[in-house]
Amino acid sequence: MKKHTMDIGEVAKQSGLPASTLRYYEEKGLIQSIGRHGLRRIFETKVLKQLSLISLGRLAGFSLEEIHEMFSNRDGLTIDRQRLLDKAKELDQTILQITAVRDGLRHAAHCPEPNHLECPKFNEMLQVANRKVRKENKKSRPT
């Protein structure tokens, strides 16, 4: 049975990704060509599913290194359910933080105080922001 193959141009067209991204993903070990036709890389059609998984992973906030780890077993894909749950929890925290910032911005836009620095809610937001930045700075400092 003949394998279904596509050259890099076809993969780029069907995936919506530029050929440079496909070459980069191959260099990083995320996808693999099965040969060449002249100078053009040839891929099995299953690469489109892999590219969709990479896109989903990127959208969920996984790094390319994390995605590579999920692709690095014999079957071509390992879904670490705990890693997915951890990422979902991280996204929940991000959503809470962004929602609070959005609500604070709306409050500041409609605040009846003549000066935002006189607004108790705005001052509370400043304190929370300062604590968050200090906490992030402590995490990023080498020990």
Stockholm file with secondary structure:
# STOCKHOLM 1.0

chainA/1-143         MKKHTMDIGEVAKQSGLPASTLRYYEEKGLIQSIGRHGLRRIFETKVLKQLSLISLGRLAGFSLEEIHEMFSNRDGLTIDRQRLLDKAKELDQTILQITAVRDGLRHAAHCPEPNHLECPKFNEMLQVANRKVRKENKKSRPT
#=GR chainA/1-143 SS CCCCEEEHHHHHHHHCCCHHHHHHHHHTTSSCCCEEETTEEEEETTHHHHHHHHHHHHHTTCCHHHHHHHHCSTTSCCCCHHHHHHHHHHHHHHHHHHHHHHHHHHHHHHCCSSSGGGCHHHHHHHHHHHHHHHHHHHHHSCC
#=GC SS_cons         CCCCEEEHHHHHHHHCCCHHHHHHHHHTTSSCCCEEETTEEEEETTHHHHHHHHHHHHHTTCCHHHHHHHHCSTTSCCCCHHHHHHHHHHHHHHHHHHHHHHHHHHHHHHCCSSSGGGCHHHHHHHHHHHHHHHHHHHHHSCC
//
